Amino acid sequence: MAVLKIVPRRFEDPRGWFSETYNQARYESFGIADAFVQDNQSLSRPAATLRGLHFQRPPHAQAKLVRCLRGRIWDVAVDIRAGSPTLGQWVAATLTADGGEQLYIPTGFAHGFLTLEPDCEVAYKTSALYAPESDAGIAWDDPAVAIAWPLDGAAPQLSDKDRALPRLNGIETGFAYDGVPLTLTELS
Ligand SMILES: Cc1cn([C@H]2C[C@H](O)[C@@H](COP(=O)(O)OP(=O)(O)O[C@H]3O[C@H](C)C(=O)[C@H](O)[C@H]3O)O2)c(=O)[nH]c1=O
């Protein structure tokens, strides 16, 4: 399954706008067959807050559908599937409250984001419940992944947990290649 950038339609009128931010039938037509079971929301107050790169190991692996409710974020997915020809490669998209863009991240990918301004709120659906015992991650600054975070010289605001995450090489993520290399497909 590819990483998908989805831009739901907004119906504008003098009151403002309306948008369907998730529609099971339409998203299944995009190839998103996941049954989402949890909604998350986070507020990041400092600009250059960096959350990630996280994943849950199987059998608690999570596909995610991410969107930005306030501000702007740079959202990243990293291929962590053993045997993948794109192992350790990444794709990214800027998600904004004003544009309503979404990123779909299948299982087999680590996820993280960098906030591009203060007070960013992010909401995302997950296809498996939180399972702390399966919570895992890789270092945001892994030189073998070499994510081009748009920090513009700022120091990222990281949790202690994220600061201590290991590099991808040398860990067992529990995911195997499914025959679909990493691509980013844009849908609207
Ligand atoms: C993820 C999660 C966390 N928590 C609790 C555990 C901690 O006490 C607190 C903060 O957790 P954490 O520091 O892991 O939050 P983030 O750094 O925002 O992590 C998330 O950010 C990246 C971008 C992700 O993709 C993951 O969904 C998720 O790992 O919330 C829960 O109770 N349920 C949950 O599903």
The ligand as an SDF file (V2000), in Angstrom:
LIG
                    3D

 35 37  0  0  0  0  0  0  0  0999 V2000
    0.2530    7.4580   21.4100 C   0  0  0  0  0  0  0  0  0  0  0  0
   -0.5050    7.3900   22.6930 C   0  0  0  0  0  0  0  0  0  0  0  0
    0.0020    7.9330   23.8630 C   0  0  0  0  0  0  0  0  0  0  0  0
   -0.7190    7.8580   25.0160 N   0  0  0  0  0  0  0  0  0  0  0  0
   -0.1480    8.4740   26.2320 C   0  0  0  0  0  0  0  0  0  0  0  0
    1.2060    7.9200   26.6380 C   0  0  0  0  0  0  0  0  0  0  0  0
    1.9200    9.1120   27.2030 C   0  0  0  0  0  0  0  0  0  0  0  0
    1.6400    9.2070   28.5960 O   0  0  0  0  0  0  0  0  0  0  0  0
    1.2900   10.3220   26.5150 C   0  0  0  0  0  0  0  0  0  0  0  0
    2.1620   10.9150   25.4300 C   0  0  0  0  0  0  0  0  0  0  0  0
    2.5440    9.8530   24.5740 O   0  0  0  0  0  0  0  0  0  0  0  0
    3.6870   10.0800   23.5150 P   0  0  0  0  0  0  0  0  0  0  0  0
    4.7940   10.8850   24.1360 O   0  0  0  0  0  0  0  0  0  0  0  0
    4.0270    8.7370   22.9110 O   0  0  0  0  0  0  0  0  0  0  0  0
    2.9640   10.9990   22.4350 O   0  0  0  0  0  0  0  0  0  0  0  0
    3.5490   11.3990   21.0080 P   0  0  0  0  0  0  0  0  0  0  0  0
    5.0080   11.7080   21.1240 O   0  0  0  0  0  0  0  0  0  0  0  0
    2.6350   12.4320   20.4780 O   0  0  0  0  0  0  0  0  0  0  0  0
    3.4230   10.0760   20.1750 O   0  0  0  0  0  0  0  0  0  0  0  0
    2.6020    9.9860   19.0310 C   0  0  0  0  0  0  0  0  0  0  0  0
    3.2180   10.7310   18.0350 O   0  0  0  0  0  0  0  0  0  0  0  0
    3.5760   10.1380   16.8160 C   0  0  0  0  0  0  0  0  0  0  0  0
    3.6330   11.2240   15.7810 C   0  0  0  0  0  0  0  0  0  0  0  0
    2.7560    9.0010   16.3960 C   0  0  0  0  0  0  0  0  0  0  0  0
    2.5900    8.7190   15.2230 O   0  0  0  0  0  0  0  0  0  0  0  0
    2.1880    8.1130   17.4150 C   0  0  0  0  0  0  0  0  0  0  0  0
    0.8060    7.9600   17.1760 O   0  0  0  0  0  0  0  0  0  0  0  0
    2.3790    8.5140   18.8020 C   0  0  0  0  0  0  0  0  0  0  0  0
    3.4960    7.7790   19.2310 O   0  0  0  0  0  0  0  0  0  0  0  0
    0.0650    9.8530   25.9410 O   0  0  0  0  0  0  0  0  0  0  0  0
   -1.9550    7.2400   25.0850 C   0  0  0  0  0  0  0  0  0  0  0  0
   -2.5960    7.1940   26.1480 O   0  0  0  0  0  0  0  0  0  0  0  0
   -2.4640    6.6810   23.9290 N   0  0  0  0  0  0  0  0  0  0  0  0
   -1.7970    6.7320   22.7430 C   0  0  0  0  0  0  0  0  0  0  0  0
   -2.3190    6.2150   21.7210 O   0  0  0  0  0  0  0  0  0  0  0  0
  1  2  1  0
  2  3  2  0
  2 34  1  0
  3  4  1  0
  4  5  1  0
  4 31  1  0
  5  6  1  0
  5 30  1  0
  6  7  1  0
  7  8  1  0
  7  9  1  0
  9 10  1  0
  9 30  1  0
 10 11  1  0
 11 12  1  0
 12 13  2  0
 12 14  1  0
 12 15  1  0
 15 16  1  0
 16 17  2  0
 16 18  1  0
 16 19  1  0
 19 20  1  0
 20 21  1  0
 20 28  1  0
 21 22  1  0
 22 23  1  0
 22 24  1  0
 24 25  2  0
 24 26  1  0
 26 27  1  0
 26 28  1  0
 28 29  1  0
 31 32  2  0
 31 33  1  0
 33 34  1  0
 34 35  2  0
M  END
$$$$
